[in-house]
Amino acid sequence: MQKFELSLLPTSIDTTLYKYNYIDNKLWTLIHNEIDFISNSEDSVLVSISQLKYLLDTYYIKSINRIKSLGSEFLHKEINSIFFLYQIYIEMENLQYIRFNLNKDKSYHRIIQVEGTKVLQFGFKVTTATLRLHDVYDAADLIEVNKILNSLEIISPKKPYCRIHAKELAEKLDMFMETNEDNDDQDADTQVVLDILDILESKLEPENTLMLLVTDY
């Protein structure tokens, strides 16, 4: 398996803004007043990453630079939704859309306790992702994983891509492992399958992300 960054997978994510948080509510208002967005409902909008960049660069660049310059002892007090979105923007290079959902609960908080220390936590769900297998495997391993995915009727030389939910993909790979326990090539097959399962396990499978799986032949 080649060196691989999980942050390159997401193409769209969901996150939450809180109506009764000043910064969140201001951002929600700017989204509605300053950019084009896709309205999913009264409390849910889809924003392209280019539009988000415009908002951050136009209205929040001073705030972002200030937070970046602070020491770690101030982070729990100063990091906010804007800095979180900035980090998302720079780290998820293939991200195309963010869905913002407005929460109107007055009792919300983002503070959690980690080993006795208060930490701000900003959650998001990966709704869609693209996994390009040639970014994960070298040429020899890619041949093996293609054979496995072809045997599971997930991809084929005639259709070297598919859309599949992460849970379904994980279930099919688990089934392959179980039915090939006595295969002479088990060790090699096991490793390439485990590589994909490891990618899915941390976030994509629990959130059942819709994935675009792409390979080369």
Secondary structure as the mmCIF struct_conf table of DSSP 4:
data_model
#
loop_
_struct_conf.conf_type_id
_struct_conf.id
_struct_conf.beg_label_comp_id
_struct_conf.beg_label_asym_id
_struct_conf.beg_label_seq_id
_struct_conf.end_label_comp_id
_struct_conf.end_label_asym_id
_struct_conf.end_label_seq_id
HELX_RH_3T_P HELX_RH_3T_P1 LEU A 6 LEU A 8
BEND BEND1 LEU A 9 LEU A 9
STRN STRN1 PRO A 10 TYR A 18
TURN_TY1_P TURN_TY1_P1 LYS A 19 TYR A 20
BEND BEND2 ASN A 21 ASN A 21
HELX_RH_AL_P HELX_RH_AL_P1 TYR A 22 GLU A 34
BEND BEND3 ILE A 35 ILE A 35
STRN STRN2 ILE A 38 SER A 41
TURN_TY1_P TURN_TY1_P2 GLU A 42 ASP A 43
STRN STRN3 SER A 44 SER A 48
HELX_RH_AL_P HELX_RH_AL_P2 ILE A 49 TYR A 59
BEND BEND4 TYR A 60 TYR A 60
HELX_RH_AL_P HELX_RH_AL_P3 ILE A 61 SER A 69
BEND BEND5 LEU A 70 LEU A 70
HELX_RH_3T_P HELX_RH_3T_P2 SER A 72 PHE A 74
HELX_RH_AL_P HELX_RH_AL_P4 LEU A 75 GLU A 78
HELX_RH_AL_P HELX_RH_AL_P5 SER A 81 GLU A 91
TURN_TY1_P TURN_TY1_P3 GLU A 93 ASN A 94
STRN STRN4 TYR A 97 ASN A 103
TURN_TY1_P TURN_TY1_P4 LYS A 106 SER A 107
STRN STRN5 ILE A 111 VAL A 114
TURN_TY1_P TURN_TY1_P5 GLU A 115 GLY A 116
STRN STRN6 THR A 117 LEU A 120
STRN STRN7 PHE A 124 ARG A 132
HELX_RH_3T_P HELX_RH_3T_P3 LEU A 133 ASP A 135
TURN_TY1_P TURN_TY1_P6 VAL A 136 VAL A 136
BEND BEND6 TYR A 137 TYR A 137
HELX_RH_AL_P HELX_RH_AL_P6 ALA A 139 SER A 151
TURN_TY1_P TURN_TY1_P7 LEU A 152 GLU A 153
BEND BEND7 ILE A 154 ILE A 154
STRN STRN8 SER A 156 SER A 156
TURN_TY1_P TURN_TY1_P8 PRO A 157 LYS A 158
STRN STRN9 LYS A 159 LYS A 159
STRN STRN10 TYR A 161 HIS A 165
HELX_RH_AL_P HELX_RH_AL_P7 ALA A 166 THR A 179
TURN_TY1_P TURN_TY1_P9 ASN A 180 ASP A 182
TURN_TY1_P TURN_TY1_P10 ASP A 184 ASP A 185
HELX_RH_AL_P HELX_RH_AL_P8 GLN A 186 ILE A 199
HELX_RH_PI_P HELX_RH_PI_P1 LEU A 200 LEU A 204
HELX_RH_AL_P HELX_RH_AL_P9 GLU A 205 GLU A 207
TURN_TY1_P TURN_TY1_P11 ASN A 208 ASN A 208
STRN STRN11 LEU A 210 VAL A 214
#
